[in-house]
């Protein structure tokens, strides 16, 4: 049985751990507000951009840009894996990595060559461990404040790689922010740009009327500039979603850890009280026994 000093030492250690987890929870909560504000501000722009781009692509046709034309035979797939640089965020990174593993397993029978662009150390370390080819890595970005230039720089490399035949398809894996308690790993194709307009079966009769956009210059000329920008927008949106999801996951994990510390302290305190009571009882029994022996 543990001594009273051992139990006291454990209680002190758990209380110090609770202080750390509580501080990390407060930091994650503060950063979550800023990240969520940036994400919510960009979502309407991304939605409107997709709406305008879909209207232009419908007018111009699929052959208006090589970014819209899929490859006849896919042999080289590039994956942009968005993860965090730090841990202590529960299953956030493992869910993203599992999404990548499942996708690779689905394509394993087709002799496809995979390469990666990594945002975050956790995804980079997983790629190194599994000896995947890493084309680019961007560390210290997810989880902090970053600008659109990060997405445009990396996105331009992806567009150039697709146009010169280095990649046949490009996908992005990121964490979609649903709520503080829920973040879903998502796999999305960004090159070749999938059909944006909805099929007739998917059209909802109650959807509001979408205005027809008047283009000047022609839709073909506009698509030459907007289609690469669509890749940048998709990447930037994925990074914002992943950043917000990371802070939410860490906040939830640290909140759960703080509650677990409270439970452990309660259990250790009960153990300490029982041990102290047993010690006092033993001392009283020795005193009573000694007094009875003196009387005899």
Secondary structure, DSSP 4 states (H G I P E B T S, - for coil): ---HHHHHHHHHHHHHHHHHHHHHHHHHHHHHHHHHHHHHHHHHHHHHHHHHHHHHHHHH-GGG-GGGSPPSS--EEEEEEE--SS--STTHHHHHHHHHHHHHHHTGGGT-EEEEEEESHHHHHHHHHTT-EEEEEE-S-TTS---HHHHHHHHHHHHHHHHTTS-SEEEEEEEEEEETTEEEEEEEEEESPPP-SPPTTT--TTSPPPPPPP-SS-HHHHHHHHHHHHHHHHHHHHHHHHHHHHHHHHHHHHHHHHHHHHHHHHHHHHHHHHHHHHHHHHHHHHHHHHHHHHH-
